Amino acid sequence: MNTIYYTYIVRKELAKHFNSIIFVQFRAYYIEIMYKKSLLFFLTGILFTLANAQQSKEVLFTIDETPIYISEFKRVYLKNIDLVKDNSQKNIDDYLDLFINYKLKIEEAKDLGLDKKATYQKELEGYKKQLAKGYLTDTRTSAALIKQAYERSLERVNASHILVMVKPNALAKDTILAYQKIKEAKDKIDSGVPFGSVAKEYSQDPSVSQNNGDLGWFSAFRMVYPFEEAAYKTKIGEVSEPFRTQFGYHIVKVNNREQKLGEVTVAHIMVGINQNRTTEEAEEKIKTIDQQLKQGVSFASLAKQYSDDPSTAVDGGKIRRFGQGALNSKKFEETAFSLQKKDEISAPIQTKYGWHIIQLIEKHAPKTFEEQKSELTKKVERDSRSKLVTKSFINSLKEKYSVPKNEKAIAYFKEFISSSASLNNESNTLGDKEQEKHLFNIKKEIYTYKDFAEFLKINQNKIAEHVDVLAFVEDSYTKFESLTLLRYYEEHLEEDNSEFANIIQEYRDGLLLFDLMESKIWNVSKTDSIGLKKYYETHKESYTQNETYKVFKASSSKQEAIHRVQELLKKEKSIGEIKNEINKGNTSLVLFSEEELIKGRDILPKDFSAEKGKTMILEEENFMTLIMVKEVLPPRIKAFEETKGEVINDFQKNAENEWIEYLKTKYSIKVNKKTLKKAKKELSI
């Protein structure tokens, strides 16, 4: 079941740990199972920030003619030192060695011309555009909307509405008629006519005939933002004033509102359905476990012994807390939230992962704002309220670049469009004098009437969307002005924003490093199968499996049943015979299983005896487990295919170390001892 969380947690934890330079040494272990490029960017971007701002000119070392300044090294070291737990890794000389190795790789990538590749340039440009999106926004307005969304997400509203449709670009007379109609409906409700009756008479929402305008329950982000605004600002039992959305005019009545559920922490016992166990066999086993629970056996004990979710079994089946809609299994979630009392246990349920029994550990209040901030930010960006953020940002750019609205130009183009049959008609193009007229400028960049005329031509097919052609010119000018401001700001972002410039530099180096490592190290293990097997043969003594124990287990809350199993084993009864004699009929007094335990990998019971045929009985709370060693397998060297993943990791590490040594001979590295001494003094902790 914990596969629901596994990928998310591993990615998050690896990203967090890659802040530390010590993880440079271990990246090969994760490259094949995680997203290589994203992890490498965490590594490069966070570890080796390259500032475009003016740096100290004190050179710490050079690689050929390329200087590396002390200011950069100090910044990197101080940025990561608190994350390094092992004091030996805080040694400045060792840290400098790793930093030099990194710089050597970047120098080699450039020497090989990887930064000139078309694919590299294209990918970098894609990252640049994606990153720029985060800077093309009004953070203050966005923050206010995110906070508002959080507060609204804590409750849900039950509401009804009446809609009178009118297009966004309708003529003034049609807009007035729609408003008068919605106002008339509101007046009737205010006079005492039931809302449902008025909705049936006036509302143009197609569903009104079935629901009398009732929309049911909803929360933040479920409706267009203006509708959400009205619903959350209207008191229970009251009807809002008319308001407009893209669909037309509405009035909304709030029928009720309530706080939403928070989160729960539960534990579970999972019996998986897989190639070794059918659905029927899984169901039979979960029912046996359920009987043990009903007999008073500890939930945690059974989870540790028999749950097929190893990542939670070790903690008694406990799963990380979650909220509504967080899991991949609706059935599991509904069952978890239905439990009311602490330690309450569900009946067995089946999900796509297998069979489960769930125990409630704790119910939690809703997540804090900080816990939800990231998710809410993404929702605000996708929601219609993002237009408010964009509008605010555009206004800030107008102020930043002092761009006034050119009313004279707008009037000219209104007259021009009104008198022109088509913008593509050659006879209706602007004259030379008009083309060069000044529309507005952004710093030294001048935009003319010709630029706006071209924009109108490109978008003239949208005239049909406007009943009023003059409104088309107004809207087009606003869009042209906004797009021009955004484009200019984005194109000059590296010059204008040092933070953005720093991150882009990180991406440049990150892409180079990825391409270099892929060609020089990671792909070698895929293509050099002979070298890989030769490495295994040379180092196979390192790939051993410790002594292994095949054991038989019998667990129960009934002490006499376990002792009876022990007696039958002494009589050399077969396991099948013991099961039949102990669990008669539909009663399952004892839970039986057979497992393999590997010394050094698995946690062996205290006082565990590795002698074949030896039995021992463990007690935990009111639960007893008998363990008998059926067979002892001696230590052995693993076969190549069995340990191939580990061999690949070691092979890559070895290849990288040899390659680094080669780079140290290819490039001249000169460390300024005086500057290094100064760095050590300043960085001493």
WOSUL-V783171 format. One record per residue. RES is the residue in one letter. PSI is psi as a letter, one per 40 degrees, with the letter a starting at -180 (* if undefined). OMEGA is omega in whole degrees, -180 to 180 (NA if undefined). NEAR is the number of other C-alpha atoms within 12 Angstrom. Layout:
RES_PSI_OMEGA_NEAR / RES_PSI_OMEGA_NEAR
//
This chain:
M_d_-176_38 / N_e_172_34 / T_d_176_23 / I_d_-177_25 / Y_e_-162_22 / Y_d_-176_20 / T_d_-179_15 / Y_d_-175_17 / I_d_-177_17 / V_d_180_21 / R_d_-179_22 / K_d_-178_19 / E_d_179_19 / L_d_179_30 / A_d_-180_29 / K_d_-178_21 / H_d_179_29 / F_e_171_32 / N_d_-177_33 / S_h_-177_36 / I_d_-180_41 / I_d_-179_30 / F_e_172_31 / V_d_-175_32 / Q_e_-172_27 / F_e_-173_22 / R_d_-177_37 / A_d_-179_33 / Y_d_-174_24 / Y_e_-171_30 / I_d_-174_28 / E_d_-177_21 / I_e_-179_17 / M_a_-180_23 / Y_h_-171_22 / K_d_-170_27 / K_d_-178_28 / S_d_179_24 / L_d_-179_37 / L_d_177_39 / F_d_174_33 / F_d_-180_35 / L_d_-175_37 / T_d_-174_40 / G_d_-175_32 / I_d_-177_33 / L_d_-168_41 / F_g_178_43 / T_h_-179_37 / L_h_-175_34 / A_h_174_27 / N_e_180_22 / A_i_-178_20 / Q_h_-178_13 / Q_i_171_18 / S_i_-177_19 / K_e_177_15 / E_h_-177_24 / V_h_178_27 / L_d_175_31 / F_i_176_32 / T_i_171_23 / I_h_-166_30 / D_b_-178_21 / E_e_-176_13 / T_h_-180_21 / P_i_174_27 / I_h_-171_35 / Y_i_180_30 / I_d_-178_33 / S_d_180_31 / E_d_-180_32 / F_d_179_41 / K_d_-179_35 / R_d_180_23 / V_d_-178_32 / Y_d_-178_38 / L_d_-179_29 / K_d_-173_22 / N_e_-169_28 / I_d_-179_28 / D_e_-179_18 / L_e_-178_22 / V_h_-177_23 / K_d_-178_15 / D_h_-178_14 / N_d_180_15 / S_d_180_13 / Q_e_179_25 / K_e_179_28 / N_h_-174_21 / I_d_179_30 / D_d_178_21 / D_d_180_18 / Y_d_179_33 / L_d_178_29 / D_d_179_26 / L_d_-179_29 / F_d_177_33 / I_d_178_34 / N_d_178_31 / Y_d_-178_35 / K_d_177_37 / L_d_-180_36 / K_d_179_38 / I_d_179_34 / E_d_179_33 / E_d_179_30 / A_d_179_30 / K_d_179_23 / D_d_179_18 / L_e_178_18 / G_e_-179_17 / L_d_179_28 / D_e_179_28 / K_e_-178_18 / K_i_-180_17 / A_d_-179_12 / T_d_178_15 / Y_d_-179_26 / Q_d_-179_20 / K_d_-179_16 / E_d_178_23 / L_d_179_26 / E_d_177_20 / G_d_177_18 / Y_d_-179_25 / K_d_-180_28 / K_d_179_22 / Q_d_180_18 / L_d_-177_25 / A_d_-179_26 / K_d_-179_22 / G_e_-180_24 / Y_e_-179_29 / L_f_-176_35 / T_i_175_30 / D_h_-174_25 / T_d_-179_23 / R_d_178_16 / T_d_179_26 / S_d_-180_33 / A_d_180_26 / A_d_180_21 / L_d_178_32 / I_d_178_33 / K_d_178_25 / Q_d_180_27 / A_d_178_35 / Y_d_-179_31 / E_d_179_24 / R_d_-180_30 / S_e_-179_33 / L_e_178_28 / E_i_175_24 / R_i_-174_29 / V_i_172_38 / N_h_-172_28 / A_i_173_39 / S_i_-179_41 / H_i_172_45 / I_h_-179_48 / L_h_169_40 / V_h_-173_39 / M_i_172_30 / V_h_-177_29 / K_i_-180_22 / P_d_-176_22 / N_f_-180_26 / A_i_175_24 / L_i_-177_19 / A_d_-177_17 / K_d_179_15 / D_d_177_21 / T_d_179_23 / I_d_180_20 / L_d_180_19 / A_d_179_32 / Y_d_-180_27 / Q_d_-179_22 / K_d_-180_30 / I_d_178_36 / K_d_178_27 / E_d_178_27 / A_d_180_37 / K_d_180_37 / D_d_180_21 / K_d_179_21 / I_d_179_29 / D_d_-179_20 / S_e_176_12 / G_e_179_14 / V_h_-178_17 / P_i_-177_22 / F_d_-178_35 / G_d_180_29 / S_d_179_24 / V_d_179_33 / A_d_179_38 / K_d_-178_27 / E_d_-171_26 / Y_d_-170_34 / S_h_178_35 / Q_e_172_26 / D_h_-176_27 / P_d_-176_18 / S_e_-173_18 / V_d_-179_25 / S_d_179_19 / Q_d_-171_13 / N_e_-179_21 / N_f_179_28 / G_e_-177_34 / D_h_-179_31 / L_e_-178_29 / G_a_-177_21 / W_i_173_23 / F_i_179_30 / S_a_-179_30 / A_i_176_35 / F_e_180_33 / R_d_179_24 / M_i_174_26 / V_i_-169_26 / Y_d_179_30 / P_d_178_31 / F_d_178_40 / E_d_179_38 / E_d_-178_31 / A_d_-177_32 / A_d_-177_43 / Y_d_-180_37 / K_e_-180_22 / T_h_-178_26 / K_i_179_21 / I_h_178_21 / G_e_-179_21 / E_i_180_24 / V_h_-178_33 / S_i_168_36 / E_i_179_29 / P_i_176_31 / F_i_-173_32 / R_i_171_31 / T_a_179_26 / Q_e_-178_21 / F_d_-178_24 / G_a_179_32 / Y_i_180_40 / H_i_156_42 / I_i_-177_44 / V_h_175_44 / K_h_179_42 / V_h_-178_34 / N_d_-178_29 / N_i_172_24 / R_i_-179_26 / E_i_178_20 / Q_i_180_19 / K_i_177_24 / L_i_180_22 / G_b_-179_23 / E_i_177_30 / V_i_168_37 / T_h_179_30 / V_i_169_43 / A_i_177_43 / H_i_170_51 / I_h_-177_52 / M_h_171_46 / V_h_-173_43 / G_i_173_34 / I_h_-176_26 / N_a_-177_16 / Q_e_180_9 / N_e_-177_11 / R_h_180_17 / T_i_177_16 / T_d_-178_21 / E_d_179_18 / E_d_178_19 / A_d_180_31 / E_d_180_26 / E_d_-179_25 / K_d_-179_34 / I_d_178_37 / K_d_177_29 / T_d_178_32 / I_d_179_43 / D_d_178_38 / Q_d_178_28 / Q_d_178_31 / L_d_-179_35 / K_d_177_22 / Q_e_175_20 / G_e_179_21 / V_i_180_31 / S_h_178_31 / F_d_-178_42 / A_d_-180_35 / S_d_179_34 / L_d_179_47 / A_d_180_36 / K_d_-175_29 / Q_d_-165_41 / Y_e_179_39 / S_h_179_37 / D_e_174_33 / D_g_-172_33 / P_d_-177_26 / S_d_177_26 / T_d_-178_30 / A_d_-178_27 / V_d_179_24 / D_f_178_23 / G_f_177_29 / G_e_-174_37 / K_h_179_35 / I_i_176_37 / R_i_-177_27 / R_i_-179_27 / F_i_180_32 / G_a_180_29 / Q_h_178_26 / G_e_-175_19 / A_d_-174_20 / L_i_177_26 / N_e_-177_20 / S_h_179_24 / K_d_-178_19 / K_d_179_25 / F_d_-177_41 / E_d_-180_33 / E_d_180_25 / T_d_-180_28 / A_d_-179_41 / F_d_-180_33 / S_d_179_24 / L_h_-172_26 / Q_d_-174_21 / K_i_177_18 / K_h_-180_21 / D_e_176_24 / E_h_-174_25 / I_h_-179_31 / S_i_168_34 / A_i_178_26 / P_h_176_31 / I_i_179_31 / Q_h_173_30 / T_a_179_26 / K_e_180_21 / Y_e_-177_25 / G_a_178_33 / W_i_-178_39 / H_i_163_44 / I_h_-172_48 / I_h_176_45 / Q_h_178_40 / L_h_176_32 / I_d_-177_29 / E_i_171_25 / K_h_-175_26 / H_i_173_23 / A_i_180_17 / P_i_180_25 / K_i_177_25 / T_i_179_18 / F_d_-178_21 / E_d_179_15 / E_d_-177_14 / Q_e_-171_21 / K_d_-177_24 / S_d_180_18 / E_d_180_20 / L_d_178_31 / T_d_179_31 / K_d_180_20 / K_d_179_24 / V_d_180_34 / E_d_-179_29 / R_e_-173_19 / D_i_-180_26 / S_d_179_25 / R_e_177_33 / S_d_178_31 / K_d_177_22 / L_d_179_25 / V_d_180_30 / T_d_-179_32 / K_d_179_26 / S_d_-180_22 / F_d_178_28 / I_d_179_32 / N_d_179_26 / S_d_177_24 / L_d_177_29 / K_d_180_27 / E_d_-179_16 / K_d_-176_16 / Y_e_179_22 / S_g_-180_17 / V_h_179_24 / P_i_177_20 / K_h_-177_21 / N_g_-177_23 / E_d_-180_16 / K_d_179_18 / A_d_180_27 / I_d_179_29 / A_d_-180_18 / Y_d_-177_25 / F_d_174_36 / K_d_179_25 / E_d_-179_17 / F_d_-179_26 / I_d_-178_31 / S_d_-176_20 / S_e_-178_17 / S_h_177_20 / A_d_180_14 / S_i_178_21 / L_e_180_26 / N_e_179_20 / N_h_-176_13 / E_d_-178_12 / S_e_-177_13 / N_e_178_19 / T_i_-180_26 / L_i_174_27 / G_i_-178_15 / D_d_-178_11 / K_d_-180_12 / E_d_-178_20 / Q_d_-175_21 / E_e_180_18 / K_i_-176_23 / H_h_176_20 / L_d_171_31 / F_i_177_32 / N_i_174_24 / I_h_-172_27 / K_b_-176_18 / K_e_-179_10 / E_h_-178_18 / I_h_177_20 / Y_h_-171_28 / T_i_175_27 / Y_d_-179_32 / K_d_179_25 / D_d_-180_25 / F_d_179_39 / A_d_177_36 / E_d_178_21 / F_d_178_28 / L_d_179_33 / K_d_-179_25 / I_d_-174_17 / N_e_-175_24 / Q_d_177_25 / N_e_-180_17 / K_e_178_20 / I_d_-178_25 / A_d_179_14 / E_e_-178_18 / H_h_175_23 / V_d_-180_20 / D_h_-179_23 / V_d_180_28 / L_d_177_24 / A_d_177_27 / F_d_180_29 / V_d_179_34 / E_d_-179_30 / D_d_-178_27 / S_d_179_32 / Y_d_180_34 / T_d_-180_26 / K_d_-180_22 / F_d_179_31 / E_d_-178_34 / S_d_-179_27 / L_d_180_24 / T_d_178_31 / L_d_-180_37 / L_d_-179_29 / R_d_180_22 / Y_d_-179_27 / Y_d_-179_30 / E_d_-178_27 / E_d_-178_23 / H_e_-175_22 / L_d_-180_27 / E_d_179_25 / E_d_-169_17 / D_d_-172_18 / N_h_-176_21 / S_d_179_20 / E_d_178_22 / F_d_-180_32 / A_d_179_27 / N_d_-177_29 / I_d_178_34 / I_d_177_34 / Q_d_177_30 / E_d_179_32 / Y_d_180_38 / R_d_-179_36 / D_d_-180_39 / G_d_178_40 / L_d_179_41 / L_d_-178_39 / L_d_179_39 / F_d_-179_35 / D_d_-179_32 / L_d_-179_33 / M_d_-180_33 / E_d_-177_26 / S_d_-174_20 / K_d_-173_27 / I_c_-169_32 / W_d_-178_31 / N_e_-178_25 / V_d_-178_24 / S_d_179_34 / K_d_-175_23 / T_d_-177_16 / D_g_-178_19 / S_d_179_19 / I_d_179_14 / G_d_-180_20 / L_d_-180_31 / K_d_177_24 / K_d_178_17 / Y_d_179_28 / Y_d_-178_32 / E_d_-179_20 / T_d_-174_15 / H_e_-171_21 / K_e_176_26 / E_e_180_19 / S_e_-174_20 / Y_g_-177_25 / T_i_171_25 / Q_h_-178_24 / N_i_177_22 / E_h_-174_23 / T_i_-177_27 / Y_h_172_33 / K_h_-173_26 / V_i_173_34 / F_h_-178_34 / K_i_175_34 / A_h_-175_42 / S_i_179_45 / S_i_173_42 / S_e_-179_34 / K_h_-177_26 / Q_d_-177_25 / E_d_180_19 / A_d_179_28 / I_d_178_34 / H_d_178_27 / R_d_176_25 / V_d_180_42 / Q_d_179_31 / E_d_-179_18 / L_d_177_22 / L_d_178_29 / K_d_178_17 / K_e_178_13 / E_f_174_15 / K_i_178_18 / S_i_-179_18 / I_d_178_26 / G_d_179_18 / E_d_180_16 / I_d_179_30 / K_d_-178_29 / N_d_-178_21 / E_d_-177_20 / I_d_-178_31 / N_g_-179_25 / K_i_178_13 / G_b_-179_10 / N_e_-178_13 / T_h_179_20 / S_g_-180_31 / L_d_-174_38 / V_h_176_41 / L_h_-176_40 / F_i_174_33 / S_i_176_23 / E_h_-174_23 / E_i_172_21 / E_h_177_25 / L_h_-179_29 / I_h_180_24 / K_h_-180_23 / G_d_178_14 / R_d_-179_14 / D_i_177_17 / I_h_-180_15 / L_i_179_21 / P_i_178_22 / K_h_-179_12 / D_f_-180_14 / F_h_179_22 / S_h_-178_22 / A_e_-178_28 / E_h_180_22 / K_h_179_21 / G_e_-178_21 / K_h_177_24 / T_i_175_31 / M_i_-179_30 / I_h_178_28 / L_i_178_28 / E_h_176_23 / E_h_-174_22 / E_b_-179_17 / N_f_-175_22 / F_h_-177_33 / M_i_178_32 / T_h_175_39 / L_h_178_39 / I_h_176_41 / M_h_178_37 / V_h_-179_29 / K_d_-176_27 / E_i_177_24 / V_h_180_23 / L_h_-176_21 / P_i_176_18 / P_i_-179_17 / R_i_173_17 / I_h_-180_20 / K_i_175_22 / A_i_-177_20 / F_d_-177_25 / E_d_-178_17 / E_d_-175_17 / T_f_-174_23 / K_d_-179_23 / G_d_180_25 / E_d_179_28 / V_d_179_35 / I_d_180_35 / N_d_-179_31 / D_d_179_30 / F_d_179_35 / Q_d_179_36 / K_d_-180_28 / N_d_179_25 / A_d_-179_26 / E_d_180_32 / N_d_179_20 / E_d_-180_17 / W_d_178_22 / I_d_179_28 / E_d_177_18 / Y_d_-180_17 / L_d_180_26 / K_d_175_24 / T_d_-179_14 / K_d_-176_17 / Y_i_177_24 / S_h_-179_19 / I_h_180_24 / K_h_180_21 / V_h_177_26 / N_h_-174_20 / K_d_-179_17 / K_d_179_16 / T_d_178_24 / L_d_178_28 / K_d_178_17 / K_d_179_19 / A_d_179_30 / K_d_180_25 / K_d_-178_13 / E_d_-177_18 / L_e_-180_24 / S_h_-174_16 / I_*_NA_14
//
